Each structure stands twice: as C-alpha cells, then as structure tokens.
Amino acid sequence: MKSPITRFGVPAALLTLAMSMSALAAGPVGQAPTPPKAEPALPAPPTDATAVAVPVPASNERLNAADLEAWVDGFMPYALEQTDVAGSVVVVVKDGKVLFQKGYGYSDLATRKPVDPAQTLFRPGSVSKLFTWTAVMQLVEQGKLDLDKDINTYLDFKIPPYDGKPVTLRNVMTHTSGMEEAIRGLIANDEGEIAPLEATLKHWIPARIYAPGSTPAYSNYATALAGYIVQRASGEPFEQYVANHIFKPLQMQHSSFSQPLEKHLQPMVSKGYKTASDGKPQPYEYINLAPAGSLASTGADMGNFMIAHLNNGAFGDARILSEATARQMHETGQDSIKPLNRMMLGFYETTINGHRAIAHGGDTQWFHSDLQLFPDDGIGIYVSANSAGKDGSARLIRDGLVTGFVNRYLPGPSNIAKGIDEATAKEHAQMIAGAYNSSRRADSNFMNLVYMLGQTKVTANEDGTISVPMLAGYSGAPKKWREIAPFLWQDTGSGDRLAAEVVDGRVVRFSAEPIASIMVFQRAAWWQTPGVFLTMLFGSLAALLFTVLAWPVSAMVRRHYGARYALTGDDARAHRWVRIASLAVLVSMGAMIGMVFAMMSDLSMMSPSSDVYVIALRVLLTIILPLGALIALWNAWVVLRSRRSWWAKLWSIVLAAACLSLLWIGFATHLIGFSANY
C-alpha cells in the first residue's frame, strides 16, 4: 500500500491515470506509484562526486516534547484545511518512549468526533506489511522458515520457477519475486466479497515476468503469499498469529487484521472520506490480500511497534525478535540500481540527511500513512490521514510532515555536488531520454493497457538536466535532475537521486529515490512508445468514429437533396458492412477502455462481482476485433478494384489499417481473451 506515489494496490500507471489509486504502498495518481518517503535535503552523493560540505546545527538537540508539540500544532491544522482532509494522527517515539502522540481533526464528521491517538483506529494500508515481515522473521528465527529455500517448500500449491529459478522468501521480502501486478479483488466494500486467503491466492497466480532477485517490482500478491506461509508454518490463521505473537507482547490492544473487524473495535474505527468538504463517509475497505494491507490500528499502538523495532525487537520485558534477527531485518539490503537506496527485508531504505532510515508507507483509497524509523537516532515517526483529500493531496500531509520533521530535528551535513562537465551531461541526458515501462505492472492480462497509457517519459533539457514528469514535487512541477556523476543525477530541490543502468552504451533502465527500492523503469520497445502506441490507438478510434458519424450524416444529406444511394452490388454491400464493423469495433473498444478507467476510479469495481462484465467484454472483443479486421480488409479489396474515387480508395486503406491496428493492440495488451484474472 504504497504510492508510483506507490500505494497498496495502486501501481504507478494506475496512479497516473486515476487519482483514486496507489499500489497499498507506491502511489504513487497524477504521479507515479512511489513509496511514501520524506523528501531529503540533499543527501550525500557517492564518493566519486565532488562535493562541498556545508556546516549545519548539531543533530536532534531541539527534539523535545514541548518544541515538537508546538511545531506539529502549527503544521497540522493548516495542512488539514488546505488539503481538505478530515483528520489525522501523529506519533513520535524517541529512546524507547512515546515522545508525542496527538490526533487532529475528526474521525467522524457527522458527529464531530475528534481523532484520539489512543482510541481511534486508522487503516495504515501497506504499513501492514511490516507486521507480515516481522512474523516471517520470527519463524525464521525459530528455524521454521528459511529465507533462501524455494518458496514451494512451504506451500500446498506451486509457484512456477522462472527459467528454472525458484522464488524464495528473501525475494518476496525484497519485492524481487518477479511477479507481475495483481489487482483483481484488491479492495472491496462488501464483506461478502472477501474470500479466504488460501482461496484468493490459489484463484490465480500472477505471471512471473522477471528472474527472481533481478528486478524490484512491488507485489501485494507476494506479500499475501508470505502471510499464507506464516499461517501454514505456525498452524495459526494469519490474523490470529499476528495477534498472539506481535500485538499481545507489544500491548497493541486496539489493533487487528481481522475482516470483519472484531465488534468491540468497530465503533472505534475512523470513517474514511474522499474529502472533508464532501463529508460522506466511505464504506470500510476490505482487503482480499489481507497480509498486504488489512490492518486497523491506533496511533498509540503503532508507537509501540516502532519502539520495538527501534529497540531491535524489545518492548519493555517482552521481545518480538532477537537483536540479531532484528538487525538482519533492518540492515540486509537488496540493491536496485546502485548507488540508490535499497530494499531491506521488508523495510524501504530511506536514509535522509546522513541519518540511516528505514520506512514503509501505505495507502488505501481513503487512508494515507507513513512510518519512518531512524535506528541510529532511536527516533520513529508515524502519521496517518483519513481522507484522500483535494485532488489526492493527502500525501502532502504525510510526506510534508515527515520532510519538515527530518529537516527540523534531524539535520545533517548537506553536500552540494558540483556535477560533471556540460558536454557530458548533455550527452548522457540524450541517452536516457525516452519512454519507459514501470517494472511494477500487469504484463499478461488486459490491465496492461493501463500501463501502455501511463508510461514514464524522460526529457532532456537544454541545460543538460533531465525531467521526469511522473516524478513531480509537491507542487506538481517536475523535478529537475542534474548529473553529479556518470549516469547519476540529483534533484536540485529535494536532493533525491536518480540513477541509470547502461548496457552496451545504451540506458536500459533507471530508477529514482524515493521509489528505487520497490520499482525501476525499463526502456520501452519502439511500438510501446507514446508516439507509436497512442497514435495507433487513438488514431484508429478517430478513423472509426469519423466513419460512424458519416453514416447518418450522409443519409440525411441524401434525404435533404433527394439524392439516391449511388453504390450497387459488392460496392454497396462492402460499404454497409464496413460501417457496421466500424461501429461494432468502436463500441466494443470504447466499452473496454471505459470499463478500465471506471475500475481505476473505483476499486470496488475490481471485485469478483464484476467478473461477468470483464469476461463478457473480453469475449466480445475476441469476436469483434478479428471480424472487424476481416471486413475492413474485404472492403479495401472491393474498393481498390472498383471505379470509386481516390478518396474512397484511400479511406478504405485507412479503415483497414485502423481495424488491423486495434486487433494488434487487442493481442499485444491482452484485451482479447476469456478470463477475468488481472
């Protein structure tokens, strides 16, 4: 539940095309799916970059309860009003104790019930995953699980290998299982649409599209798979295992993964809202892949969880992990594209201002959260908001609060990189420019269309910098990345870094902080680039629309002037049939695209109850697209052999090309097919 923004159940392309969606994680939707993370203030570049140290105040001397409360009190009320968010909770822990916890705004707008950090449950989305990963590490510590064994060792069904290479729990915990995105049934509004975890996982196994360990690609399905393994290895239902072995020792008395939520907790759950001004409470969000994001918890309980991890597994006299296991979890990194921040065993690395940091963010449709730990400083901060906010701006509260907190209380030596020479910078900018696909994507099902419509574009600027519109700043303006070392760029505003991987003199993929730990962008094939793909798709639809509109217009013109229909024989039959085919192809493709956009704007439409419509539309396309292409080709053959005008002959070729293009798109993006798995 992450945000590109990568959020739980909300991938980058989905976020790009529908503000309501995230990856429970990256996403990061006017932006790419990105894991929630504080915007650093110019972190140190790699050692091969020339830098000038700038003196800064001593670290965290200002961090005390009085100063913190005054600062947060100054930030939150204004932030809630400006983003149109109903309520939020903030918790800060330091040196094994809660330093600050406070609620802001309302958990129920109708009754004006204020947010209570100890009594109001929020839905932290993909922050839930940290509990799943903690459970896995508990069982690793007990010798019941091995991070490097074939995952099938622990399953009663089979995850196919990729080129003979099996998936391991280490791959799963670092989001390098190689699985494509799984979206169906991710979030539902009806309790009746929640299937048992086992049934959900076995219903459909996402395709493996990368070798394990090779490519970061955030996966809710893989996380849920880990939760199922916890269930099988422990002999306890997943939600009960977490309650017994994490919640209980940490005294998290107001936390649960259960769906439906226990009755005594239900009145304590904050309502979720689109915006505060809208004021309409949204239905409770049920998560089919529960270990990936079904947690409900109070801010106070999340404070206990942070304390335990900052104390390397200890909470008072209780312990959820041994110190060695906790350090293994916090410090074992999986590289993305060097030297960017890595993925730890379940945590994102988010080192800021020279302070080592690990984190996880989370987003459902209505709740938006972030948890950041600074292990060397003994500090943790958790924030959650209960509304999407105006234009999806709740992330500004989440990211903005953490950014301000870090810059105020955890300053560090900033390094201003001098960069490389202008000629080289311009050359490398041209090399990286182009269109890219997110590694976190649907690849073998019809939702691939979403990612083709939401590709990431890199632009080379005249001054040698590059821009990536999908990776925008808080204002929505693209960041400006300046090269500070060969194929390593730094955002001139936030200090985030972007790095590219070069093979045989060609940039094949890149990533950027803060999303580097969970996804990369891969160079698109020539036919996938917007100039080719979008021209084929929308150009073809426009040609069919023109033909369909010309049908009644020409009939009315003939009727007005009393002119007869001039065509006869095969010419007349071909003319009529190609118009019918154009209408059928246009309507079926339009319906499919419309359904996809509607599903992205309302995740409840991705529930199993919608399967019948998905199957019906895919079957319709499977029939209509090939038939339409055959009719268009026959029409072109008839017209080109006739004595009709050159315009008619040219248009017959255009229609044939349009129908063939849409048929090819149907195959390439898997719109043609018979299943409702996606």
PELIN-V656832 format. One record per backbone hydrogen bond with DSSP energy under -0.5 kcal/mol. NH is the residue of the N-H (numbers start at 1). CO is the residue of the C=O. If there is no record, write none. Layout:
NH/CO
NH/CO
This chain:
2/25
3/25
3/26
6/3
6/26
7/10
7/22
8/23
8/363
10/7
15/11
16/12
17/13
18/14
21/18
24/1
24/7
25/1
25/23
27/10
27/22
28/3
32/470
33/4
34/3
34/26
36/25
40/38
42/40
42/494
49/46
52/416
54/414
60/409
61/58
63/60
64/62
68/64
69/65
70/66
71/67
72/68
73/69
74/70
75/71
76/72
77/73
79/75
80/76
81/77
82/78
83/79
84/80
85/80
88/104
89/384
90/102
91/382
92/100
93/380
94/97
95/378
97/94
99/92
99/97
100/92
102/90
104/88
106/86
107/113
108/113
112/108
113/108
114/112
115/105
117/115
119/116
120/116
121/119
121/268
122/297
124/122
127/124
128/125
129/126
130/127
131/128
132/128
133/129
134/130
135/131
136/132
137/133
138/134
139/135
140/136
141/137
142/138
143/140
144/139
145/139
149/146
151/167
153/150
154/151
155/152
160/158
162/165
163/161
165/162
166/164
169/149
170/147
172/168
173/169
174/170
175/172
176/171
180/207
181/441
183/678
185/606
186/183
188/286
191/189
193/190
194/191
195/193
200/196
201/197
202/198
203/199
204/200
206/204
209/178
209/207
210/178
213/176
214/211
215/211
217/175
218/518
223/219
224/220
225/221
226/222
227/223
228/224
229/225
230/226
231/227
232/228
233/229
234/230
235/231
240/237
241/237
242/238
243/239
244/240
245/241
246/242
247/242
248/243
250/246
251/248
252/247
253/251
255/252
256/296
265/262
266/262
267/263
268/265
269/265
269/266
270/121
271/107
272/282
273/386
274/280
276/84
279/275
281/279
282/272
286/188
286/284
288/185
288/186
290/288
292/289
293/290
294/290
296/256
297/122
298/254
299/120
300/117
302/298
303/299
304/300
305/301
306/302
307/303
308/304
309/305
310/306
311/307
312/309
313/308
314/308
314/311
315/318
318/315
320/313
321/313
326/322
327/323
328/324
329/325
330/326
331/327
332/328
333/331
334/343
335/333
338/336
340/337
343/334
344/342
344/347
345/329
346/173
346/344
348/359
349/342
350/348
350/357
352/355
355/352
356/354
358/373
359/348
360/371
362/369
364/367
368/385
369/362
370/383
371/360
372/381
373/358
374/379
375/373
377/374
378/374
379/374
380/93
381/372
382/91
383/370
384/89
385/368
386/87
388/273
389/274
390/83
392/389
393/390
394/388
395/392
396/393
397/393
397/394
398/394
399/395
400/395
400/396
401/397
402/398
403/399
404/400
405/401
406/402
407/403
408/404
409/405
410/406
414/54
414/412
415/42
416/52
417/415
418/50
420/483
425/421
426/422
427/423
428/424
429/425
430/426
431/427
432/428
433/429
434/458
436/456
437/522
439/520
441/439
448/445
449/446
450/447
451/447
452/448
453/449
454/450
456/436
458/434
459/467
461/459
461/465
464/461
466/481
467/459
468/479
469/457
471/468
472/470
473/477
476/473
479/471
481/466
481/479
482/480
482/490
484/488
485/488
488/485
489/498
490/482
491/496
492/480
495/491
498/489
499/511
500/487
501/509
502/500
503/506
506/503
508/501
508/506
509/501
510/521
511/499
513/497
515/512
516/512
518/515
519/515
520/216
521/510
522/437
523/508
524/435
528/525
529/525
529/526
532/529
533/529
534/530
535/530
536/532
537/533
538/534
539/534
539/535
540/536
541/537
542/538
543/539
544/540
545/541
546/542
547/543
548/544
549/545
550/546
551/547
551/548
552/548
553/549
554/550
555/551
556/552
557/553
558/554
559/555
560/556
561/557
562/558
563/558
566/564
571/568
572/568
573/569
574/570
575/571
576/572
577/573
578/574
579/575
580/576
581/577
582/578
583/579
584/580
585/581
586/582
587/583
588/584
589/585
590/586
591/587
592/588
593/589
594/590
595/591
596/592
597/593
598/594
599/595
600/596
601/597
602/598
605/602
606/603
607/604
610/607
611/608
613/610
614/610
615/611
616/612
617/613
618/614
619/615
620/616
621/617
622/618
623/619
624/620
625/621
627/623
628/624
629/625
630/626
631/627
632/628
633/629
634/630
635/631
636/632
637/633
638/634
639/635
640/636
641/637
642/639
649/645
650/646
651/647
652/648
653/649
654/650
655/651
656/652
657/653
658/654
659/655
660/656
661/657
662/658
663/659
664/660
665/661
666/662
667/663
668/664
669/665
670/667
671/666
672/666
673/618
678/676
